Amino acid sequence: MQPAHPGEVTVLLQQIGNGDPHAVDRLIPLVLHELRKLARLQLRNERSDHTLQPTELVNEAYIRLVSGQARDWQSRAHFIGVSASVMRRILVDYARRKRALKRSGAIRSAVDMETEPGVALSDQQAEEVLTLHMALDRLEEMSPRQRRVVELRYFGGLSPEETAEVLNVSPITVKRDWLIAKSWLKGQLRHQPVG
């Protein structure tokens, strides 16, 4: 399937924002390939044998994206960027549930954990997801734009130009923020205990 023209996706997103119920049905086939690619990016660091497949992550994220309040989607890049954030939050929510179960002393068999809706992360991976999430929260306190650049570039797979479009800044600004944020996050993650 050939990717949709960005203008066509933007028009459909605007129609969804205006309440057109038929626009959602037309949007799905146009963005499905990109959302699956995004889900594979999100799941690239997870266990290879977990139960959540990219298609399931796409489905859960898509439901959250279009079933909520009407959004003022600016463009295809904006939609993909928000999709990346939603998918990351799904993984963070799972990691928090896993940590809460572990700390509460709840006893669950491996089979129960594997059949729970969501992604199956090892304890270490769940802690790493939460550590990264906390580092991104600290980055946001210092520079909200840099956090968005990380979300859009790393989690969303957007190019510097697409990221600049979403953030309404120049590509040079995005590249500079990306370098600074990556360096800062590496320092933060290096000094954080995991597990």
C-alpha positions in Angstrom: 0.0 0.0 0.0 1.3 3.4 -1.0 1.5 6.0 1.8 -1.1 8.7 1.7 -0.5 12.2 0.5 0.1 14.4 3.7 -2.5 16.9 2.4 -5.2 14.2 2.2 -4.5 13.1 5.7 -4.5 16.6 7.0 -7.9 17.3 5.4 -9.4 14.1 6.9 -8.0 15.0 10.4 -9.6 18.5 10.1 -12.9 16.8 9.2 -12.6 14.6 12.2 -12.0 17.7 14.3 -15.1 19.2 12.9 -17.1 16.1 13.9 -17.4 14.2 10.6 -18.0 10.6 11.6 -17.2 9.3 8.1 -13.8 10.9 8.0 -12.5 8.4 10.6 -13.4 5.5 8.3 -11.5 7.1 5.4 -8.5 8.0 7.6 -7.8 4.5 8.9 -6.5 2.9 5.7 -4.4 6.1 4.9 -2.5 6.1 8.2 -2.4 2.5 9.1 1.0 1.8 7.5 2.5 4.8 9.3 1.0 3.9 12.7 2.3 0.3 12.4 5.8 1.6 11.6 5.4 3.9 14.7 4.3 1.0 16.8 7.3 -1.1 15.7 9.5 1.9 16.7 7.8 2.0 20.1 8.2 -1.7 20.7 11.8 -2.0 19.4 13.3 -2.1 22.9 10.8 -4.5 24.4 11.0 -8.2 24.8 10.7 -10.1 21.5 8.3 -12.6 23.1 5.8 -10.1 24.6 2.1 -10.5 23.8 1.4 -7.0 22.5 2.1 -6.8 18.8 2.4 -3.6 16.8 -1.1 -4.0 15.4 -2.5 -4.2 18.9 -0.6 -1.1 20.1 -1.9 0.7 17.0 -5.5 -0.3 17.7 -5.3 0.8 21.3 -3.6 4.1 20.4 -6.0 4.8 17.5 -9.0 4.2 19.8 -7.6 6.7 22.3 -6.8 9.2 19.5 -10.2 9.3 17.7 -12.7 8.3 20.4 -11.9 11.2 22.7 -12.7 14.8 22.2 -12.3 16.3 18.8 -8.8 17.3 18.2 -7.5 20.3 16.3 -5.1 18.3 14.2 -2.7 20.6 12.4 -1.2 18.1 10.0 -0.3 14.5 9.4 3.0 15.1 11.2 1.1 16.5 14.2 -1.1 13.4 14.2 1.9 11.1 14.1 3.6 13.0 16.9 0.6 12.8 19.1 0.2 9.1 18.2 3.8 8.5 19.4 3.1 10.2 22.7 -0.1 8.1 23.2 1.8 4.8 22.4 4.5 5.8 24.9 1.9 6.5 27.5 0.4 3.1 26.9 3.8 1.5 27.6 4.4 3.7 30.7 0.9 2.9 32.1 1.7 -0.8 31.8 5.1 -0.4 33.5 3.4 1.5 36.4 0.8 -1.3 36.8 3.6 -3.9 36.8 5.6 -2.0 39.4 2.4 -1.5 41.6 1.7 -5.3 41.4 5.3 -6.1 42.3 5.3 -3.6 45.3 1.9 -4.6 46.6 3.1 -8.2 46.8 0.3 -9.4 44.6 1.1 -12.9 43.4 0.4 -13.5 39.8 1.5 -16.3 37.6 3.6 -15.7 34.5 0.6 -16.9 32.4 -1.6 -14.2 34.1 0.9 -11.5 33.4 1.2 -12.6 29.8 -2.5 -12.6 29.1 -3.1 -9.2 30.7 -4.1 -6.6 28.1 -1.0 -4.5 27.3 2.6 -5.2 26.8 4.5 -7.8 28.8 7.8 -6.2 30.0 10.4 -7.8 32.2 10.8 -6.1 35.6 14.0 -4.4 34.4 12.4 -3.2 31.2 9.4 -1.8 33.1 11.8 0.1 35.4 13.7 1.4 32.4 10.5 2.7 30.8 9.6 4.5 34.0 13.2 5.9 34.4 13.1 7.3 30.9 9.6 8.7 31.5 10.8 10.5 34.7 13.8 11.9 32.9 11.5 13.2 30.2 9.4 14.8 32.9 12.5 16.5 34.3 13.5 17.7 30.8 10.0 19.2 30.4 10.5 21.3 33.5 13.7 22.7 31.9 12.6 22.9 28.3 9.1 21.7 27.2 10.1 22.2 23.6 13.1 19.9 23.9 10.8 17.2 25.4 8.5 17.5 22.5 11.4 17.3 20.1 12.5 14.0 21.8 9.0 12.6 21.6 8.5 13.5 18.0 12.0 12.5 16.7 12.7 9.4 18.9 9.3 8.0 19.6 7.5 9.4 16.6 10.2 8.9 14.0 9.6 12.3 12.5 12.3 14.0 10.5 13.7 17.4 11.7 11.6 19.1 9.1 8.4 17.3 10.2 9.2 18.0 13.8 9.8 21.7 13.0 6.4 21.8 11.2 4.6 20.4 14.3 6.4 22.7 16.7 6.2 25.7 14.4 10.0 26.3 14.7 12.9 26.1 12.2 14.6 22.8 11.4 17.8 24.2 12.7 16.2 24.8 16.1 14.9 21.2 16.1 18.4 19.9 15.3 19.9 22.0 18.1 17.3 21.0 20.7 17.7 17.3 19.6 21.4 17.4 20.2 21.1 19.1 23.6 18.2 16.9 24.8 19.9 13.7 23.7 23.1 14.7 25.6 21.2 15.7 28.7 19.1 12.5 28.7 22.1 10.3 28.3 23.7 12.0 31.4 20.5 11.5 33.4 20.0 7.9 32.4 23.6 7.1 33.1 23.3 8.3 36.7 19.9 6.7 37.4 19.7 3.3 39.1 17.6 0.8 37.3 15.6 -1.9 39.0 
